[in-house]
Amino acid sequence: MTISFIDIKSSLNKAFRLLKPKRNDLNIFKSNLNTLLGHINEQETEEHVKIHLMDFLKNTYFHPQHLVATNGRTDFVIHTGNNAQTPVAVMFEVKKPSNKAEMITKTNLNARAMHELILYFLRERIDKKNLSLTSLIITNIYEWYVFDAVAFEKIFTQNKDLQSAYREWKNGQKISTSTGLFYNEIVKPFLKELDKEISFTFFDLRDFQKSLKSNEQKNDTKLIALYKFFTPINLLKLSFTNDSNSLDKGFFAELLHIIGLEEVKDGSRKVIDRPQPAKRNPGSIIENALSILEVEDCLRKVPSKLQIGESREQKLLNLAIDLSITWINRLLFLKLLEAQLQKYHQEDQKYRFLNIQTIKDYDELYKLFFQVLAKKSVDRLPAVREKYRFVPYLNSSLFEISELEDITIKINALDDNVDIPIYSNSVLRKGKSKIEGSTLNTLNYLFAFLDSYDFSSVGKEEIQEDNKTIINASVLGLVFEKINGYKDGSIYTPGAITMYLCKDVIRRSVVKKFNDNYGWNCGTIADLRNHIADKRNSCDVLEFNIVIDTLRLADPAVGSGHFLVSSLNELIAIKAELGIFADRYGNRISDVDITIANDELVVNYMQGQDFFDYQVLTDSEGKFKVSPQIQRIQEALFDEKRKLIENCLFGVDINPNSVKICQLRLWIELLKNAYYKVGDAATANELETLPNIDINIKQGNSLLNKYSLKEDLSDVFKKNKFGVKDYQLAVQRYKEAPNKEAKEDLRNFIKEIKAKFHETVSNRDPRRKRLSEWRGKKILAESTNNSLFGQTKSLKDIGKEVAKYQKEIDKISLEIAEIENNTHYKNAFEWRFEFPEVLDKNGDFIGFDVIIGNPPYIQLQKMGSEADILQRQNYDTYVRTGDIYSLFYEQAINLLKPDYYFGYITSNKWMRANYGESTRKYFLKSTNPLSLIDFSGYPVFDSATVDVNILVAQKSPYLNDTQTCLIQKSLTSLEKLSDFIEQNTSKNVFKSGGSWALLSSIEKSIKEKIERLGVPLKDWDIQINYGIKTGFNEAFIINEDKKNELVAADPKSAEIIRPILRGRDIKKYDLKFGNQWIINTHNGKKDKGIKAIEVQQEYPIVFDHLKTYEKELNKRLDKGKHWSNLRNCAYLESFNEEKIVWIELTDRPNFALDLKGYFLNNTIFFMTGNHLKYLLGFLNSRLCEWYFDKIAATSGAGTRRWIKMYIDQICVPKPNDVIESKINLIIDSLNAKFDDSIYKDLNQLIYNIFELSPEEVQLINDAEL
């Protein structure tokens, strides 16, 4: 056995380390730990020591959320919940300080304490099948040895010899069942012969005693790591709130209130909208802007391409929202800048500028935007330069007047003299400096609100002295995304997902690029690191950097840019891991470790594990001074981010606001590492400006284009005075342009180049050629009368011929005009030439190295004419009943270089749904699916009921080896996703367009037996239908009282009033009639000679009842021949038959037998035919539930869809008389009264019919379903 250990800081999640503990919490910890240490008497029994330790943990951290208690023979444990029924997470073995004989040491783990802990662990894992263990601890109060449960799992549980020996000992198959035998004869020899490494965290509380005893607060920072170590977040591995998808709901709600919006429920979605008239506040930013836009008649000046909405009111509102989002984006960015400057300068208050004292009105805010941040210090007006001398020039297009502002209004047009009610749950009403009163001036309110939060980017371990909530760049990314998608109910991808997907796909592509460049055959980043380990001179380092800097990555539905930010972090982390993270001269920076934790880039020093923190000092002459080492690291981080953003990251989105927000997110990432240009007299005290990265993020419809990716552009370059290099150089110069004027010149040049592309390619359209031909024929026909040889045709024939040609001319002209003028095509995005970085020297499209993202999920049939336009793009995956994400899959492959990679998280419906067949076939035909992670039933998004999967594939032929993983409920948080996938991956081969099920080898064996021995229900003599669709249940479905009332008034009414079952009335083997009745005014069946009910004539009392709903019933699309009739139902008589009934959406099979001929509502399916009792037994069985889980889609809300498409696939063996008789007897018993033991007998009988082995039966019984 090899022993290794790490210190307490190294053991903590780096992102968690950067969370600031609150002063009060740390004080409680310090006091309680001093109490614990004061109570320790080395001569006391271990029982006393254990009680003191339990009290410390309960009082400081765990009570009442987590039970801390003894557990059997284990000294004590911490549970995942607040009672003993919840699983154990942490196990303790406690020794008194004087018991050195049984205590382990840093050099010897083979001691009694370890033997005992291993036994406790095996009992919990093997006997209790506990999958929730996180930490295992041995301590004598002073010394702490903390083991990760994952390591114990690999070393002990997964060792078959130890597991077998434990079971034999436990079952009395050894000479003794005493623990002494287990310790001395089983575990001790096992540890002695172990050839694996055991690692742990070690610390000694005595090393912290000086800080614990100190009364000086500055010494408390040395206790931060110790405080965090004992927290539930660390010991129980819980999620914590600085994940990049964690939104402070109070911050978001109040920000919306100030803007003039609110979040409301729209069905299952949450969307952001303007409040109802009574709740609108004239002082809110949107209402203020709306009033000015209205007064100045701004809509008249706005071109149609910028107008969104049907009515004038909608168009004005969208203008106001667009402007308000622009202004709020700027302010939030500036709040981050202000916090960053203060952090650089040790919280010096003169770097605060976003407050009502400095900016008293909207005019001053306008000045800040355009006369300060948009101008170099030397170009500012003298008074402005003096007032804002500490506010840097940024060179960001964020502080250029936007096109919409230029046409309509700027922020200085807003009314300064309006107030807004303070939000009911405002942060301003909390804490020490509560604001009194009910209203506040809007700008004052906005600044006070923002000041109530901590916007400082984390950079060191410190204590939160006040009680401000931290709002970092990642949280703002979520705010931007949600406000931006105010009408769409945007879904923000959790940070754990973007981090995992970016790591997987980008690492594959980086390895491939190195292999392609150098002819290597590396398989992983680790292989690559070993390959370049000896090549460390500056030229080599710069060359290797260029390989990564030329990687091209695109997100075709970029949203807020979350995937691009995660990709940026991953690329920097890869460079650090390869040992090529360097300054601009190629000198490696080896004194810091750069990693990713919780989707954040974390930089810490190799020595001491302290975090890198850029600090600026001011000398006596007012010049800024920075340590050369710190300056070099900060410059390198900024330069790397700038290079990677400029060269590697590209994004497209149909929503123009998304484009702005994505650009903003990337600028924020650069802002985190902005540095002062110290040492240069000409630029002293100036902050390095931000590059013009906006050109990499473009607005357009990624799926729609007029020109093929294979379109030849060579003649464009021949006919004009520029080449591919000129185009590429112009784009590069734009990114580096130092001022607005240079940017504008380059922008116009680039626009001119693209116009030439459009003109040349458009003229090459074969339709235009055909148009010319038809026009020529028409001219020729018209000139027949003037022939030298006289008139050869009659005027009538000539007229017919001219009319024929004109018809073709009109048809083709219409097609061309539709493409040129169609509003759907105005957003067409031309991947062929929009990004010159993916064109080769001849101007041919070579493609991207990575396509990544979370494309939208929209049913094509709900997109109307937009879907028709997409259909004309000839996507192989287009199916009218399908979803737009399938087209994004196909477009990803189109945009990739051969043999490179894409990764998406999307809906998983394509795996099993009928419409997904074209997508599945496309993958097998055009890609090599490498990895498929299915989250079926696992909630990835907080507010979206959609089941998703992650697919990583290569643009190459399928190699019949897809690594798959089905995410299960035992994954307690997404932060543990990588570990879960690593431990639960299996190989699958997909061979057809049929359903894709993710199965282990034993699961494949079970499924194969089911399908070999069974017959799909679609091949049985049965019929499956669904219940009655009335179109308006309130009219046709009545309760018992109403039924009695109608029958009492006219007994004849009883002829058409039938009992009906609802979904809630159906349980497994059980029907409970809920006294609901349907008025069966059917539409007849001509083929059976059944006439439609003439309700008014035959049943006047019923007609009077329905008459009260006439307006609603007339609106139905599915009514019968008269508004009082039900729609046609071809299987109307089937309701009277014996049938199996079940509901569509349920988490378990709930099939029941209806012998009474109930009608059914439209949430219920039913089956008629032969062998119904026999089939009922199979349908309700545990095996059917397991099989259905493998073939059917889920609803996204924890239920499966038991619809005909999937029921048809269930395989049941054709019965023989003996088996059918046995099952029928069991079903009779279960129908009479459900009994668990009888149900188990039925399951076992069905297992036997399918010839399942004991191991297969065990798997099904234990499966999470």
Buried (B, 14 or more C-beta within 10 A) or exposed (E): BEBEBBBBBEBBBBBBBBBBBEBEBBEBBBEBBEBBBEBBEEEBEBEBBBBBBBBBBBBBBBEEEBBBBBBEEBBBBBBBEEEEEEBBBBBBBBBBBBBEEBBBEEEEBBBBBBBBBBBBBBBBBBEEEBBBBBBBBBBBBBBBBBBBBBBBBEBBBEBEEBBEBBEEBBEEEBEEEEBEEBBEBBBBEBBEEBEEEBBBBBBEBEEBBEBBEBEEEEEBBBBBBBBBBBBBBBBBBBBBEBBBBBBBEBBBBBBBBBBBBBBEEEEEBBBBBBBEEEEBBBBBBBBBBBBBBBEEEBBEEBEEEBBBEEEEEEBBBBBBBBBBBBBBBBBBBBBBBBBBBBBBBEEBEEBBBBBBEBBBBBBBBBBBBBBBBBBBBEEBEEEBBEBBEBBBBBBBBBBBBBEBBEEBBBBBBBBBEBBBBBBEEBBBEEEEEEBEEEEBBBBBBBBBBBBBBBBBBBBBBBBBEEEBBBBBBBBBBBBBBBBBBBBBBBBBBBBBBBBBBBBBBBBBBBBBBBBBEBEBEBEEBEBBBEBBEEEBEEEBBBBBBEBBBEBBBBBBBBBBBBBBBBBBBBBBBBBBBBBBBBBEEBEBBEEBBBBBBBBBBBBBBEEEBEBBBBBBEEEEEEBBBBEEEBBBBBBBBBBBBBBBBBBBBBBBBBBBBBBBBBBBBBBBBBBBBBBBBBEEEEEBBBBBBBBBBBBBBBBBBBBBBBBEBEBEBEEBBEEBEBBBEBBBBBBBBBBBBEBBEBBEBBBEBBEEBBEBBBEBBBEBBEBBEBBEBBBEBBEEBBEBEEEEEEEEBEEEEBEEBBEBBBEBBEEBBEBBEEBEEEEBBEBBBBBBBBBBBBBEEEBBBBBBBBBBBBBBBBBBEEBEEBBEBBBEBEBBBBBEEBBBBBBBBBBBBBBBBEBBBBBBBBBBBBBBBEBBBBBBBBBBEBBBBBBBBBBBBBBBBEBBBBBBBBBBBBBBEBEEEBBBBBBBEEBBEBBBBBEBBEEBBBEBEBEEBEBBBBBBEBBBBBBEBBBEBBEEBEEBEBBBBBBBBBBBBEBBBBEEEBBBBBBEBBEBBBBBBBBBBBBEBBBBBBBEEEEBBBBBBBBBBEEEEEEBBBBBEBBBBBBBBBBEBEEEBEEBEEBBEBBBBBBBBEBBEBBEBEBBBBBBBBBBBBBBBBEEBBBBBBBBBBBBBEBBBBBBBBBBBBBBBBBBBBBBBBBBEBBBBBBBBBBBBBBBBEBEEEBBEBBBEBBEBBBEEEEEEBBEBBBBBBBEBBEBEEEBBEBBEEEEB
